[in-house]
């Protein structure tokens, strides 16, 4: 899961000291990226949620496939389908949020 490391670094950018944390702000509204967010924000939640779902899928599969049985294989396939649906739903939620943000400005 080393290929997920850049996403973890991206999530920590605003917390840990570094020059990139000044330029890139997670949680800022798309129409005002220079806004410093204090506290929680609904903006940008989709991508970390998708990565969490993907990580849960990988961990569950690795755990269940240590002892491959027909039941475990069936559960892995069903869980994989569920996680794909979850990831798409988060994508749709992000698109709706962007659409609502753009329509509220007009």
N, CA, C and O atoms as CSV, one atom per row, in Angstrom:
chain,resi,resn,atom,element,x,y,z
A,1,UNK,N,N,0.820,-1.195,0.000
A,1,UNK,CA,C,0.000,0.000,0.000
A,1,UNK,C,C,0.863,1.258,0.000
A,1,UNK,O,O,0.398,2.335,0.376
A,2,UNK,N,N,2.102,1.122,-0.417
A,2,UNK,CA,C,2.968,2.288,-0.488
A,2,UNK,C,C,2.505,3.290,-1.530
A,2,UNK,O,O,2.830,4.473,-1.429
A,3,UNK,N,N,1.752,2.843,-2.531
A,3,UNK,CA,C,1.257,3.757,-3.552
A,3,UNK,C,C,0.206,4.721,-2.994
A,3,UNK,O,O,-0.128,5.705,-3.653
A,4,UNK,N,N,-0.316,4.463,-1.806
A,4,UNK,CA,C,-1.268,5.377,-1.164
A,4,UNK,C,C,-0.553,6.464,-0.360
A,4,UNK,O,O,-1.197,7.391,0.132
A,5,UNK,N,N,0.755,6.361,-0.224
A,5,UNK,CA,C,1.527,7.302,0.585
A,5,UNK,C,C,1.359,8.761,0.156
A,5,UNK,O,O,1.253,9.624,1.027
A,6,UNK,N,N,1.329,9.081,-1.149
A,6,UNK,CA,C,1.120,10.485,-1.531
A,6,UNK,C,C,-0.208,11.053,-1.034
A,6,UNK,O,O,-0.295,12.240,-0.720
A,7,UNK,N,N,-1.239,10.216,-0.963
A,7,UNK,CA,C,-2.529,10.689,-0.473
A,7,UNK,C,C,-2.466,10.991,1.021
A,7,UNK,O,O,-3.090,11.939,1.499
A,8,UNK,N,N,-1.712,10.181,1.750
A,8,UNK,CA,C,-1.535,10.430,3.182
A,8,UNK,C,C,-0.764,11.726,3.387
A,8,UNK,O,O,-1.120,12.531,4.247
A,9,UNK,N,N,0.290,11.932,2.601
A,9,UNK,CA,C,1.058,13.175,2.699
A,9,UNK,C,C,0.182,14.382,2.377
A,9,UNK,O,O,0.288,15.421,3.029
A,10,UNK,N,N,-0.680,14.245,1.373
A,10,UNK,CA,C,-1.590,15.324,1.008
A,10,UNK,C,C,-2.524,15.663,2.161
A,10,UNK,O,O,-2.803,16.835,2.415
A,11,UNK,N,N,-3.003,14.649,2.852
A,11,UNK,CA,C,-3.919,14.876,3.965
A,11,UNK,C,C,-3.234,15.586,5.133
A,11,UNK,O,O,-3.893,16.296,5.892
A,12,UNK,N,N,-1.931,15.406,5.284
A,12,UNK,CA,C,-1.194,15.990,6.403
A,12,UNK,C,C,-0.588,17.353,6.080
A,12,UNK,O,O,0.001,17.992,6.951
A,13,UNK,N,N,-0.731,17.800,4.832
A,13,UNK,CA,C,-0.071,19.016,4.394
A,13,UNK,C,C,-0.416,20.251,5.222
A,13,UNK,O,O,0.460,21.068,5.506
A,14,UNK,N,N,-1.662,20.392,5.605
A,14,UNK,CA,C,-2.083,21.585,6.347
A,14,UNK,C,C,-1.702,21.523,7.819
A,14,UNK,O,O,-1.666,22.552,8.494
A,15,UNK,N,N,-1.421,20.345,8.313
A,15,UNK,CA,C,-1.138,20.180,9.734
A,15,UNK,C,C,0.348,20.301,10.028
A,15,UNK,O,O,0.750,21.032,10.934
A,16,UNK,N,N,1.161,19.588,9.265
A,16,UNK,CA,C,2.590,19.554,9.517
A,16,UNK,C,C,3.287,20.678,8.754
A,16,UNK,O,O,2.900,21.009,7.633
A,17,UNK,N,N,4.285,21.245,9.351
A,17,UNK,CA,C,4.974,22.396,8.772
A,17,UNK,C,C,5.602,22.047,7.431
A,17,UNK,O,O,6.176,20.974,7.242
A,18,UNK,N,N,5.473,22.978,6.524
A,18,UNK,CA,C,6.071,22.820,5.204
A,18,UNK,C,C,5.564,23.906,4.274
A,18,UNK,O,O,4.510,24.501,4.501
A,19,UNK,N,N,6.329,24.153,3.229
A,19,UNK,CA,C,5.956,25.225,2.299
A,19,UNK,C,C,4.703,24.894,1.496
A,19,UNK,O,O,3.963,25.802,1.119
A,20,UNK,N,N,4.452,23.635,1.231
A,20,UNK,CA,C,3.267,23.279,0.455
A,20,UNK,C,C,1.978,23.521,1.221
A,20,UNK,O,O,0.938,23.761,0.607
A,21,UNK,N,N,2.017,23.466,2.523
A,21,UNK,CA,C,0.826,23.738,3.323
A,21,UNK,C,C,0.335,25.166,3.175
A,21,UNK,O,O,-0.842,25.448,3.401
A,22,UNK,N,N,1.227,26.063,2.799
A,22,UNK,CA,C,0.843,27.459,2.576
A,22,UNK,C,C,0.094,27.603,1.262
A,22,UNK,O,O,-0.854,28.382,1.160
A,23,UNK,N,N,0.522,26.852,0.261
A,23,UNK,CA,C,-0.042,26.974,-1.086
A,23,UNK,C,C,-1.332,26.185,-1.237
A,23,UNK,O,O,-2.304,26.688,-1.802
A,24,UNK,N,N,-1.351,24.970,-0.746
A,24,UNK,CA,C,-2.485,24.065,-0.945
A,24,UNK,C,C,-3.237,23.882,0.355
A,24,UNK,O,O,-2.650,23.473,1.356
A,25,UNK,N,N,-4.521,24.176,0.356
A,25,UNK,CA,C,-5.330,24.078,1.560
A,25,UNK,C,C,-6.488,23.104,1.359
A,25,UNK,O,O,-7.370,23.324,0.530
A,26,UNK,N,N,-6.464,22.038,2.128
A,26,UNK,CA,C,-7.600,21.114,2.112
A,26,UNK,C,C,-8.758,21.734,2.875
A,26,UNK,O,O,-8.551,22.410,3.882
A,27,UNK,N,N,-9.959,21.509,2.408
A,27,UNK,CA,C,-11.136,21.994,3.119
A,27,UNK,C,C,-11.554,23.388,2.740
A,27,UNK,O,O,-12.584,23.866,3.216
A,28,UNK,N,N,-10.789,24.065,1.895
A,28,UNK,CA,C,-11.163,25.416,1.476
A,28,UNK,C,C,-12.241,25.346,0.404
A,28,UNK,O,O,-12.248,24.419,-0.405
A,29,UNK,N,N,-13.146,26.310,0.390
A,29,UNK,CA,C,-14.150,26.337,-0.667
A,29,UNK,C,C,-13.487,26.509,-2.032
A,29,UNK,O,O,-12.494,27.228,-2.141
A,30,UNK,N,N,-14.012,25.867,-3.071
A,30,UNK,CA,C,-13.388,25.957,-4.390
A,30,UNK,C,C,-13.333,27.382,-4.940
A,30,UNK,O,O,-12.416,27.720,-5.689
A,31,UNK,N,N,-14.292,28.209,-4.579
A,31,UNK,CA,C,-14.308,29.579,-5.099
A,31,UNK,C,C,-13.406,30.521,-4.303
A,31,UNK,O,O,-13.196,31.660,-4.720
A,32,UNK,N,N,-12.869,30.070,-3.164
A,32,UNK,CA,C,-11.983,30.898,-2.350
A,32,UNK,C,C,-10.877,30.025,-1.743
A,32,UNK,O,O,-10.884,29.754,-0.542
A,33,UNK,N,N,-9.916,29.582,-2.588
A,33,UNK,CA,C,-8.904,28.645,-2.100
A,33,UNK,C,C,-7.927,29.255,-1.096
A,33,UNK,O,O,-7.213,28.518,-0.416
A,34,UNK,N,N,-7.881,30.577,-0.990
A,34,UNK,CA,C,-6.952,31.212,-0.053
A,34,UNK,C,C,-7.530,31.355,1.349
A,34,UNK,O,O,-6.836,31.796,2.265
A,35,UNK,N,N,-8.790,30.988,1.521
A,35,UNK,CA,C,-9.436,31.079,2.819
A,35,UNK,C,C,-8.804,30.080,3.784
A,35,UNK,O,O,-8.689,28.896,3.468
A,36,UNK,N,N,-8.399,30.551,4.944
A,36,UNK,CA,C,-7.844,29.652,5.955
A,36,UNK,C,C,-8.995,29.077,6.776
A,36,UNK,O,O,-9.764,29.815,7.392
A,37,UNK,N,N,-9.099,27.778,6.774
A,37,UNK,CA,C,-10.191,27.098,7.449
A,37,UNK,C,C,-9.788,26.819,8.890
A,37,UNK,O,O,-8.717,26.273,9.154
A,38,UNK,N,N,-10.653,27.198,9.808
A,38,UNK,CA,C,-10.442,26.896,11.229
A,38,UNK,C,C,-11.541,25.936,11.649
A,38,UNK,O,O,-12.710,26.318,11.714
A,39,UNK,N,N,-11.185,24.718,11.928
A,39,UNK,CA,C,-12.186,23.727,12.300
A,39,UNK,C,C,-12.539,22.825,11.129
A,39,UNK,O,O,-11.806,22.747,10.143
A,40,UNK,N,N,-13.653,22.158,11.250
A,40,UNK,CA,C,-14.039,21.194,10.221
A,40,UNK,C,C,-14.635,21.900,9.005
A,40,UNK,O,O,-15.090,23.041,9.084
A,41,UNK,N,N,-14.619,21.193,7.884
A,41,UNK,CA,C,-15.141,21.714,6.634
A,41,UNK,C,C,-15.740,20.571,5.839
A,41,UNK,O,O,-15.258,19.441,5.912
A,42,UNK,N,N,-16.789,20.857,5.081
A,42,UNK,CA,C,-17.391,19.831,4.239
A,42,UNK,C,C,-16.722,19.772,2.876
A,42,UNK,O,O,-16.940,18.821,2.126
A,43,UNK,N,N,-15.914,20.765,2.542
A,43,UNK,CA,C,-15.250,20.783,1.247
A,43,UNK,C,C,-14.076,19.821,1.229
A,43,UNK,O,O,-13.280,19.770,2.166
A,44,UNK,N,N,-13.982,19.067,0.156
A,44,UNK,CA,C,-12.857,18.153,-0.016
A,44,UNK,C,C,-12.954,16.865,0.765
A,44,UNK,O,O,-11.953,16.163,0.904
A,45,UNK,N,N,-14.123,16.528,1.279
A,45,UNK,CA,C,-14.262,15.314,2.079
A,45,UNK,C,C,-14.372,14.060,1.211
A,45,UNK,O,O,-14.107,12.951,1.676
A,46,UNK,N,N,-14.759,14.239,-0.040
A,46,UNK,CA,C,-14.998,13.092,-0.911
A,46,UNK,C,C,-13.777,12.255,-1.186
A,46,UNK,O,O,-13.840,11.029,-1.098
A,47,UNK,N,N,-12.659,12.886,-1.518
A,47,UNK,CA,C,-11.458,12.127,-1.862
A,47,UNK,C,C,-10.907,11.331,-0.675
A,47,UNK,O,O,-10.590,10.153,-0.839
A,48,UNK,N,N,-10.782,11.931,0.512
A,48,UNK,CA,C,-10.343,11.100,1.648
A,48,UNK,C,C,-11.340,9.977,1.962
A,48,UNK,O,O,-10.933,8.888,2.367
A,49,UNK,N,N,-12.620,10.231,1.781
A,49,UNK,CA,C,-13.619,9.190,2.032
A,49,UNK,C,C,-13.470,8.059,1.025
A,49,UNK,O,O,-13.583,6.888,1.386
A,50,UNK,N,N,-13.217,8.402,-0.240
A,50,UNK,CA,C,-12.996,7.370,-1.246
A,50,UNK,C,C,-11.750,6.554,-0.924
A,50,UNK,O,O,-11.763,5.329,-1.039
A,51,UNK,N,N,-10.684,7.220,-0.524
A,51,UNK,CA,C,-9.452,6.509,-0.179
A,51,UNK,C,C,-9.635,5.617,1.047
A,51,UNK,O,O,-9.050,4.536,1.125
A,52,UNK,N,N,-10.445,6.070,2.000
A,52,UNK,CA,C,-10.741,5.247,3.172
A,52,UNK,C,C,-11.504,3.993,2.771
A,52,UNK,O,O,-11.190,2.896,3.233
A,53,UNK,N,N,-12.507,4.154,1.912
A,53,UNK,CA,C,-13.278,3.001,1.443
A,53,UNK,C,C,-12.378,2.025,0.692
A,53,UNK,O,O,-12.484,0.811,0.869
A,54,UNK,N,N,-11.499,2.556,-0.141
A,54,UNK,CA,C,-10.578,1.705,-0.896
A,54,UNK,C,C,-9.632,0.957,0.047
A,54,UNK,O,O,-9.378,-0.233,-0.140
A,55,UNK,N,N,-9.117,1.648,1.049
A,55,UNK,CA,C,-8.214,1.010,2.012
A,55,UNK,C,C,-8.936,-0.074,2.806
A,55,UNK,O,O,-8.376,-1.143,3.051
A,56,UNK,N,N,-10.172,0.196,3.208
A,56,UNK,CA,C,-10.957,-0.818,3.919
A,56,UNK,C,C,-11.172,-2.050,3.053
A,56,UNK,O,O,-11.118,-3.182,3.536
A,57,UNK,N,N,-11.414,-1.817,1.773
A,57,UNK,CA,C,-11.587,-2.940,0.849
A,57,UNK,C,C,-10.318,-3.781,0.786
A,57,UNK,O,O,-10.382,-5.007,0.882
A,58,UNK,N,N,-9.171,-3.139,0.628
A,58,UNK,CA,C,-7.908,-3.876,0.534
A,58,UNK,C,C,-7.601,-4.647,1.815
A,58,UNK,O,O,-7.170,-5.799,1.766
A,59,UNK,N,N,-7.824,-4.008,2.956
A,59,UNK,CA,C,-7.546,-4.677,4.230
A,59,UNK,C,C,-8.480,-5.854,4.464
A,59,UNK,O,O,-8.046,-6.911,4.921
A,60,UNK,N,N,-9.753,-5.679,4.157
A,60,UNK,CA,C,-10.727,-6.759,4.341
A,60,UNK,C,C,-10.398,-7.934,3.435
A,60,UNK,O,O,-10.447,-9.089,3.859
A,61,UNK,N,N,-10.058,-7.628,2.166
A,61,UNK,CA,C,-9.699,-8.696,1.242
A,61,UNK,C,C,-8.452,-9.446,1.716
A,61,UNK,O,O,-8.412,-10.676,1.684
A,62,UNK,N,N,-7.444,-8.707,2.151
A,62,UNK,CA,C,-6.212,-9.350,2.610
A,62,UNK,C,C,-6.489,-10.246,3.817
A,62,UNK,O,O,-5.940,-11.343,3.922
A,63,UNK,N,N,-7.330,-9.778,4.710
A,63,UNK,CA,C,-7.661,-10.555,5.904
A,63,UNK,C,C,-8.432,-11.826,5.542
A,63,UNK,O,O,-8.106,-12.913,6.018
A,64,UNK,N,N,-9.448,-11.683,4.701
A,64,UNK,CA,C,-10.283,-12.834,4.375
A,64,UNK,C,C,-9.596,-13.830,3.455
A,64,UNK,O,O,-9.888,-15.025,3.505
A,65,UNK,N,N,-8.693,-13.353,2.622
A,65,UNK,CA,C,-8.050,-14.262,1.680
A,65,UNK,C,C,-6.841,-14.986,2.276
A,65,UNK,O,O,-6.182,-15.770,1.593
A,66,UNK,N,N,-6.558,-14.720,3.544
A,66,UNK,CA,C,-5.520,-15.509,4.217
A,66,UNK,C,C,-5.968,-16.960,4.338
A,66,UNK,O,O,-5.152,-17.882,4.326
A,67,UNK,N,N,-7.281,-17.144,4.455
A,67,UNK,CA,C,-7.862,-18.486,4.499
A,67,UNK,C,C,-8.955,-18.537,3.433
A,67,UNK,O,O,-10.129,-18.334,3.740
A,68,UNK,N,N,-8.577,-18.805,2.188
A,68,UNK,CA,C,-9.561,-18.749,1.105
A,68,UNK,C,C,-10.561,-19.910,1.147
A,68,UNK,O,O,-10.208,-21.068,0.922
A,69,UNK,N,N,-11.781,-19.576,1.433
A,69,UNK,CA,C,-12.887,-20.530,1.346
A,69,UNK,C,C,-13.894,-19.949,0.363
A,69,UNK,O,O,-13.791,-18.785,-0.026
A,70,UNK,N,N,-14.856,-20.753,-0.034
A,70,UNK,CA,C,-15.875,-20.239,-0.950
A,70,UNK,C,C,-16.672,-19.106,-0.316
A,70,UNK,O,O,-17.021,-18.136,-0.988
A,71,UNK,N,N,-16.958,-19.228,0.968
A,71,UNK,CA,C,-17.680,-18.163,1.669
A,71,UNK,C,C,-16.867,-16.872,1.687
A,71,UNK,O,O,-17.395,-15.796,1.406
A,72,UNK,N,N,-15.584,-16.981,2.018
A,72,UNK,CA,C,-14.734,-15.794,2.057
A,72,UNK,C,C,-14.594,-15.161,0.674
A,72,UNK,O,O,-14.647,-13.938,0.545
A,73,UNK,N,N,-14.417,-15.982,-0.355
A,73,UNK,CA,C,-14.307,-15.454,-1.710
A,73,UNK,C,C,-15.592,-14.743,-2.129
A,73,UNK,O,O,-15.553,-13.678,-2.746
A,74,UNK,N,N,-16.728,-15.343,-1.788
A,74,UNK,CA,C,-18.007,-14.706,-2.093
A,74,UNK,C,C,-18.166,-13.380,-1.371
A,74,UNK,O,O,-18.650,-12.402,-1.942
A,75,UNK,N,N,-17.753,-13.355,-0.109
A,75,UNK,CA,C,-17.840,-12.115,0.653
A,75,UNK,C,C,-16.919,-11.048,0.071
A,75,UNK,O,O,-17.291,-9.876,0.000
A,76,UNK,N,N,-15.719,-11.450,-0.346
A,76,UNK,CA,C,-14.766,-10.494,-0.930
A,76,UNK,C,C,-15.344,-9.891,-2.205
A,76,UNK,O,O,-15.261,-8.679,-2.408
A,77,UNK,N,N,-15.922,-10.715,-3.060
A,77,UNK,CA,C,-16.508,-10.191,-4.299
A,77,UNK,C,C,-17.679,-9.257,-4.021
A,77,UNK,O,O,-17.814,-8.220,-4.671
A,78,UNK,N,N,-18.521,-9.619,-3.063
A,78,UNK,CA,C,-19.652,-8.758,-2.711
A,78,UNK,C,C,-19.170,-7.460,-2.073
A,78,UNK,O,O,-19.706,-6.389,-2.357
A,79,UNK,N,N,-18.171,-7.554,-1.222
A,79,UNK,CA,C,-17.640,-6.370,-0.551
A,79,UNK,C,C,-16.958,-5.446,-1.557
A,79,UNK,O,O,-17.056,-4.224,-1.448
A,80,UNK,N,N,-16.265,-6.032,-2.536
A,80,UNK,CA,C,-15.628,-5.230,-3.582
A,80,UNK,C,C,-16.677,-4.435,-4.360
A,80,UNK,O,O,-16.475,-3.257,-4.654
A,81,UNK,N,N,-17.793,-5.079,-4.689
A,81,UNK,CA,C,-18.876,-4.393,-5.407
A,81,UNK,C,C,-19.466,-3.278,-4.545
A,81,UNK,O,O,-19.731,-2.183,-5.041
A,82,UNK,N,N,-19.669,-3.551,-3.270
A,82,UNK,CA,C,-20.201,-2.544,-2.351
A,82,UNK,C,C,-19.267,-1.342,-2.261
A,82,UNK,O,O,-19.725,-0.201,-2.303
A,83,UNK,N,N,-17.979,-1.582,-2.140
A,83,UNK,CA,C,-17.014,-0.480,-2.026
A,83,UNK,C,C,-16.945,0.328,-3.319
A,83,UNK,O,O,-16.764,1.545,-3.268
A,84,UNK,N,N,-17.083,-0.315,-4.468
A,84,UNK,CA,C,-17.133,0.430,-5.733
A,84,UNK,C,C,-18.343,1.350,-5.751
A,84,UNK,O,O,-18.250,2.496,-6.190
A,85,UNK,N,N,-19.479,0.850,-5.273
A,85,UNK,CA,C,-20.680,1.687,-5.195
A,85,UNK,C,C,-20.482,2.848,-4.231
A,85,UNK,O,O,-20.904,3.970,-4.511
A,86,UNK,N,N,-19.844,2.584,-3.097
A,86,UNK,CA,C,-19.581,3.640,-2.110
A,86,UNK,C,C,-18.686,4.712,-2.715
A,86,UNK,O,O,-18.942,5.904,-2.545
A,87,UNK,N,N,-17.641,4.298,-3.418
A,87,UNK,CA,C,-16.721,5.253,-4.040
A,87,UNK,C,C,-17.443,6.104,-5.069
A,87,UNK,O,O,-17.215,7.311,-5.134
A,88,UNK,N,N,-18.313,5.502,-5.879
A,88,UNK,CA,C,-19.085,6.278,-6.863
A,88,UNK,C,C,-20.050,7.236,-6.190
A,88,UNK,O,O,-20.251,8.350,-6.673
A,89,UNK,N,N,-20.649,6.825,-5.086
A,89,UNK,CA,C,-21.572,7.708,-4.373
A,89,UNK,C,C,-20.841,8.931,-3.810
A,89,UNK,O,O,-21.366,10.043,-3.848
A,90,UNK,N,N,-19.635,8.722,-3.292
A,90,UNK,CA,C,-18.855,9.872,-2.823
A,90,UNK,C,C,-18.508,10.796,-3.977
A,90,UNK,O,O,-18.500,12.016,-3.813
A,91,UNK,N,N,-18.222,10.229,-5.142
A,91,UNK,CA,C,-17.932,11.040,-6.320
A,91,UNK,C,C,-19.156,11.871,-6.715
A,91,UNK,O,O,-19.034,13.057,-7.021
A,92,UNK,N,N,-20.325,11.248,-6.706
A,92,UNK,CA,C,-21.556,11.983,-7.020
A,92,UNK,C,C,-21.831,13.072,-5.989
A,92,UNK,O,O,-22.295,14.157,-6.341
A,93,UNK,N,N,-21.550,12.790,-4.729
A,93,UNK,CA,C,-21.762,13.794,-3.675
A,93,UNK,C,C,-20.840,14.991,-3.879
A,93,UNK,O,O,-21.255,16.132,-3.678
A,94,UNK,N,N,-19.585,14.740,-4.279
A,94,UNK,CA,C,-18.662,15.847,-4.537
A,94,UNK,C,C,-19.137,16.681,-5.722
A,94,UNK,O,O,-19.075,17.910,-5.682
A,95,UNK,N,N,-19.614,16.012,-6.783
A,95,UNK,CA,C,-20.124,16.741,-7.944
A,95,UNK,C,C,-21.339,17.583,-7.568
A,95,UNK,O,O,-21.462,18.723,-8.016
A,96,UNK,N,N,-22.232,17.039,-6.755
A,96,UNK,CA,C,-23.413,17.783,-6.316
A,96,UNK,C,C,-22.998,18.984,-5.478
A,96,UNK,O,O,-23.563,20.068,-5.624
A,97,UNK,N,N,-22.027,18.802,-4.613
A,97,UNK,CA,C,-21.551,19.900,-3.776
A,97,UNK,C,C,-20.969,21.015,-4.640
A,97,UNK,O,O,-21.235,22.192,-4.392
A,98,UNK,N,N,-20.173,20.654,-5.659
A,98,UNK,CA,C,-19.609,21.657,-6.552
A,98,UNK,C,C,-20.703,22.356,-7.337
A,98,UNK,O,O,-20.657,23.572,-7.526
A,99,UNK,N,N,-21.695,21.587,-7.798
A,99,UNK,CA,C,-22.816,22.175,-8.543
A,99,UNK,C,C,-23.608,23.141,-7.666
A,99,UNK,O,O,-23.950,24.244,-8.093
A,100,UNK,N,N,-23.896,22.713,-6.427
A,100,UNK,CA,C,-24.639,23.571,-5.508
A,100,UNK,C,C,-23.847,24.842,-5.181
A,100,UNK,O,O,-24.427,25.920,-5.048
A,101,UNK,N,N,-22.534,24.715,-5.052
A,101,UNK,CA,C,-21.678,25.856,-4.764
A,101,UNK,C,C,-21.687,26.832,-5.938
A,101,UNK,O,O,-21.763,28.044,-5.737
A,102,UNK,N,N,-21.609,26.310,-7.162
A,102,UNK,CA,C,-21.606,27.167,-8.343
A,102,UNK,C,C,-22.962,27.817,-8.569
A,102,UNK,O,O,-23.019,28.978,-8.975
A,103,UNK,N,N,-24.059,27.101,-8.318
A,103,UNK,CA,C,-25.385,27.666,-8.531
A,103,UNK,C,C,-25.749,28.691,-7.458
A,103,UNK,O,O,-26.546,29.592,-7.719
A,104,UNK,N,N,-25.183,28.571,-6.259
A,104,UNK,CA,C,-25.482,29.535,-5.202
A,104,UNK,C,C,-24.775,30.867,-5.456
A,104,UNK,O,O,-25.207,31.903,-4.951
A,105,UNK,N,N,-23.679,30.846,-6.245
A,105,UNK,CA,C,-22.983,32.088,-6.563
A,105,UNK,C,C,-23.728,32.886,-7.618
A,105,UNK,O,O,-23.606,34.110,-7.658
A,106,UNK,N,N,-24.507,32.217,-8.481
A,106,UNK,CA,C,-25.215,32.907,-9.581
A,106,UNK,C,C,-26.525,33.477,-9.154
A,106,UNK,O,O,-27.228,34.081,-9.964
